[in-house]
Amino acid sequence: MQRSAVVAVPKRRKPTSRGTIPLLLLALPGVIWFLVFAYGPMAGLVVAFKDFNISQGIFGSAWNGLDNFKYFLASGDAPRIVLNTVFLNVLFLGASLLAGLLLALMLNEIRGHFYRRFMQSTIFFPYFVSPIIIAIMLQVILSGVGGRGGLLNNLLSVVDLPQTNWYTEPGAWPWILTIVKVWQLGGYTSVIFLAAITSIPEEVYEAAAIDGASRARMALSVTTPLLLPTMGILVVLGIGRIFFGDFATIYAIVGDNGTLFPTTDVIDTYVFRSLRTIGDFGTTAAIGLFQSVVGFVFVTAAVLVQRRVDRESSIL
């Protein structure tokens, strides 16, 4: 009988950690930064459960349980600032994502390479503008001497519409702030969508062209559905910050204008103002911890919903 040939199977090499050492060294500075500046300060969260006294220090102050949380939740300001924070963040998130998607679709249709890069840089520039500069620009547009001037009121007078003192009209400011955030974040968000568009196979567009689809139909029926996973990730990340107001922009624009507080006062500005005027570290720490816990619950729920709707595009 003829012996069957024996095929030698090469032995699998054992994984070695020698190749991962450079990667670990590269990650080490980032890990140290997070440990020192992100996780280290968490020890100060005990202030939220104490009657904090500066002379006694963080760990020497007396415990008061949940009194700081009860004081905040029982105050008449809690429902207003929580609703304002959620409402404004929902407006900001939805409007900026929609604007970024539309801008990305339009930029993707530009065929001139130089003109496309120029427009992309132009709409991305507002992301770097300081909130103080934005506040000054809004004052020029909305206000003037006595609060009844400004470019917008001048345009209203041209078409025989009544002028408005915008800094005494709280009802208009959620929409004014939303326009500011769209101007500020629309270009930044469009860059993320443009990066996702580059990963779409060209064969998909060729098949749509063979079927007779126009460029507008391709953008609507091909590009937009393929960008939904990217939008889902951005929504989840945005929901994680839905209880954190944009303190820098809102405070720079609104400041201590109490007339606008009914619609613009968010948790972050309320905490800053309380700490500055009352000096109660315990209550402000409790509000900050409340923000973090609720934000964690929101982002966890959003991730679970995303996994149930589209498991392939889930971030977990």
Salt bridges, closest charged atoms under 4 A:
ASP77 OD1 - ARG80 NH2 3.20
GLU109 OE1 - ARG111 NH2 3.91
GLU109 OE1 - ARG215 NE 2.99
ASP246 OD2 - LYS181 NZ 2.35
ASP256 OD2 - ARG276 NH2 3.06
ASP265 OD2 - ARG80 NH1 3.23
ASP265 OD2 - ARG273 NH2 2.60
